[in-house]
Amino acid sequence: MKADGLEAAIALAAIVMGERGAVLVLLDSEGECPAQSGPRLLARARSARLDKRISVVLAHREFEAWFLASASSLKGCSGLSDSIEDHPSPEAVQDCKGWLRARKAAASKYEEPVDQPSLTASFNIALARQRSPTFNKLYREFEAICLQAY
């Protein structure tokens, strides 16, 4: 993430959220190791607003890796094949969007703004948690934020 971009986003989120709430930053790791990049980004984000609860989660490589982890739950969704199966190593795939594209109907292409919302609404969260360590981290962070709110 470019210098000061994260800090500016945190500052804006803090203004929008007001007194209560938390900021959850979700980024693609773009091939970097989330376990190494995540803590650095979290330190930057927290230094921007010491008064806010902030979490940072990096999807390993791409957000779409989480769909690969539970691909069998997406059969027929957004034009995906009815025979699609879970990828055995979803976080090792270099081009998750390409993997999804190859499993769509011939006339259909993968388009983030169109496909991400419908796939996100449909994929099996429990299966993705089992098969994707970074999705499991997102789940745990979100759960902690929700539990802290009460």
Backbone torsions as a table, in degrees:
resi	resn	phi	psi	omega
1	MET	NA	137.6	-175.9
2	LYS	-64.4	153.2	-179.1
3	ALA	-55.1	133.1	178.3
4	ASP	72.1	-10.0	179.3
5	GLY	-65.4	-44.3	179.0
6	LEU	-65.2	-45.7	-179.2
7	GLU	-61.3	-40.2	178.4
8	ALA	-65.7	-39.8	178.5
9	ALA	-65.4	-40.6	178.0
10	ILE	-64.4	-43.7	179.7
11	ALA	-60.2	-43.8	179.1
12	LEU	-65.0	-45.2	179.4
13	ALA	-60.1	-40.0	-179.9
14	ALA	-63.8	-37.4	178.2
15	ILE	-67.6	-46.0	-177.7
16	VAL	-65.1	-39.0	-174.7
17	MET	-78.9	-19.7	179.5
18	GLY	74.1	-146.4	-174.3
19	GLU	-70.9	-39.2	-174.6
20	ARG	-103.8	164.5	173.8
21	GLY	109.4	-176.1	-178.3
22	ALA	-144.4	161.0	177.6
23	VAL	-111.4	125.2	176.4
24	LEU	-114.7	112.7	-179.8
25	VAL	-96.0	125.5	179.6
26	LEU	-122.7	121.0	-178.2
27	LEU	-134.4	156.2	168.3
28	ASP	-77.9	142.3	178.7
29	SER	-80.4	-15.3	178.3
30	GLU	54.3	35.2	176.7
31	GLY	95.2	-16.1	176.1
32	GLU	-73.6	157.0	178.8
33	CYS	-73.7	117.1	-179.8
34	PRO	-58.3	-33.4	-179.0
35	ALA	-67.9	-22.6	177.3
36	GLN	-95.5	-44.2	-178.1
37	SER	-73.1	-37.7	-176.4
38	GLY	-55.5	-52.3	-180.0
39	PRO	-61.4	-35.8	177.2
40	ARG	-64.2	-45.9	179.7
41	LEU	-66.7	-37.5	178.4
42	LEU	-63.2	-42.1	178.1
43	ALA	-61.8	-43.0	177.3
44	ARG	-61.9	-46.3	-177.2
45	ALA	-63.5	-44.5	-178.7
46	ARG	-67.1	-33.8	179.2
47	SER	-68.5	-22.3	178.7
48	ALA	-72.0	-32.2	179.9
49	ARG	-148.4	91.4	-178.7
50	LEU	-66.4	-19.1	-175.9
51	ASP	-88.8	0.2	-176.1
52	LYS	-117.2	149.1	171.4
53	ARG	-78.2	123.8	-177.5
54	ILE	-131.8	134.4	174.2
55	SER	-125.4	146.8	176.3
56	VAL	-127.3	129.3	176.9
57	VAL	-130.0	133.5	176.5
58	LEU	-112.1	123.3	171.8
59	ALA	-70.4	131.3	-178.2
60	HIS	-67.8	118.7	-175.4
61	ARG	70.8	-72.7	-175.0
62	GLU	-140.1	152.0	173.1
63	PHE	-51.7	-38.1	-176.3
64	GLU	-65.0	-16.8	177.4
65	ALA	-58.4	-31.3	179.5
66	TRP	-67.4	-30.4	175.4
67	PHE	-69.7	-37.2	179.0
68	LEU	-63.6	-34.1	-179.2
69	ALA	-64.9	-27.4	-179.4
70	SER	-131.1	37.6	-175.8
71	ALA	-58.9	-32.6	-179.0
72	SER	-62.2	-22.3	178.2
73	SER	-82.8	-3.5	-176.2
74	LEU	-108.8	13.7	-179.2
75	LYS	-53.9	124.3	178.3
76	GLY	79.9	-9.7	-179.1
77	CYS	-78.9	133.6	178.6
78	SER	52.8	35.3	176.9
79	GLY	81.0	7.9	177.8
80	LEU	-72.3	150.6	-179.3
81	SER	-59.4	149.3	176.1
82	ASP	-75.5	-7.6	-179.3
83	SER	-108.2	10.8	-178.8
84	ILE	-63.2	140.3	178.4
85	GLU	-125.3	162.2	178.2
86	ASP	-62.0	141.9	175.8
87	HIS	-76.2	137.6	-178.0
88	PRO	-66.9	-26.6	179.0
89	SER	-137.5	71.8	-171.2
90	PRO	-60.1	-30.7	-177.5
91	GLU	-87.2	1.1	177.7
92	ALA	-98.1	-9.1	-177.1
93	VAL	-71.9	128.9	-178.7
94	GLN	-75.2	-31.2	-175.9
95	ASP	-134.6	81.1	-177.4
96	CYS	-63.9	-39.3	178.0
97	LYS	-61.5	-41.6	177.3
98	GLY	-63.3	-39.1	178.2
99	TRP	-61.8	-43.7	177.7
100	LEU	-66.3	-44.1	179.8
101	ARG	-55.9	-41.4	-178.5
102	ALA	-68.3	-15.1	-178.4
103	ARG	-109.1	14.0	176.2
104	LYS	-100.2	161.4	176.5
105	ALA	-55.6	148.6	-174.3
106	ALA	-52.0	-40.1	-176.6
107	ALA	-82.6	-3.4	-174.8
108	SER	-107.6	140.8	175.9
109	LYS	-121.3	159.6	179.5
110	TYR	-82.7	123.0	178.2
111	GLU	-127.5	115.6	-176.3
112	GLU	-49.0	-54.0	-174.3
113	PRO	-63.3	-25.5	-179.4
114	VAL	-91.3	-47.2	-171.6
115	ASP	-83.9	-36.4	-178.1
116	GLN	-56.3	-47.9	-179.3
117	PRO	-61.4	-43.4	-177.8
118	SER	-71.2	-37.4	177.1
119	LEU	-68.8	-38.7	178.3
120	THR	-63.0	-39.2	-179.8
121	ALA	-71.7	-18.3	-171.9
122	SER	-110.2	-20.9	-171.6
123	PHE	-73.3	155.2	-176.7
124	ASN	-80.0	108.0	-175.7
125	ILE	-64.5	-42.9	-178.6
126	ALA	-62.6	-42.4	179.2
127	LEU	-66.2	-42.8	178.6
128	ALA	-62.4	-38.1	177.6
129	ARG	-62.7	-40.0	-179.5
130	GLN	-67.9	-34.8	-168.8
131	ARG	-104.9	-8.5	-177.7
132	SER	-132.5	107.4	179.0
133	PRO	-58.0	-36.5	-178.4
134	THR	-73.8	-32.0	175.2
135	PHE	-69.6	-38.4	177.0
136	ASN	-60.4	-38.3	176.4
137	LYS	-62.9	-44.8	177.5
138	LEU	-57.3	-45.8	-179.3
139	TYR	-59.6	-48.1	-179.1
140	ARG	-62.8	-41.5	178.5
141	GLU	-64.0	-44.6	180.0
142	PHE	-64.3	-42.4	178.2
143	GLU	-60.8	-43.2	179.3
144	ALA	-63.0	-39.9	177.5
145	ILE	-63.2	-44.5	-179.4
146	CYS	-65.4	-42.2	-179.9
147	LEU	-67.4	-34.7	179.7
148	GLN	-70.8	-23.8	-177.6
149	ALA	-67.4	-17.4	-176.7
150	TYR	-110.1	NA	NA
